[in-house]
Amino acid sequence: HIPKERNSDREQAIFNFGLHYSMYSLRNIKKMFKNVHALLKQKFAVPVTEESYHRNYLKYQEETLFRKYAYDQGVNLHAYIALEIEMREKLKVRGHKERTIPSDVREWFIEAIDKLPQEQLRVIELPKQFHLLEFMRTFERLVRAGVTITAPDQVLHAMEIK
């Protein structure tokens, strides 16, 4: 989840990403994303740390405690982040404006954390200057040219040449 920033580089990057892939069928996008994910995992997978759970901005003061609890329970990082977004959506629908989370939502959230799948102890962590859209477009170009991609370095090398 990305905080709203008017006219930011991130916002523009997300817009460009959506614009580019809006022209493809859902089946083809899923297939390509699955292949790209496998390549990125092969090259950039790192062990999960507690800091991994604290990457998103904090909206409510209890979120730090929830993130620590999720890490201590060993739950899947992506499932936890999706759950945190779901919790924020619930509060938004209620029209909740305070900086603290109501007790009924806190209880639901903790119970939901306990039901999340366990982490596989590795997550993909991309370098700061990594251009995902460029990586995906290069992957796409190579596949269309008939190149069989077996390693992420093939795509990274093609990105350097381009």
Secondary structure, 3 states (H helix, E strand, C coil): CCCCCCCCHHHHHHHHHHHHHCCCCHHHHHHHHHHHHHHHHHHHEEECCHHHHHCCCCCCCCHHHHHHHHHHHCECHHHHHHHHHHHHHHHHHHCCCCCCCCHHHHHHHHHHHHHCCECCCEEECCCCCCCHHHHHHHHHHHHHCCCCCCCHHHHHHHHHHC
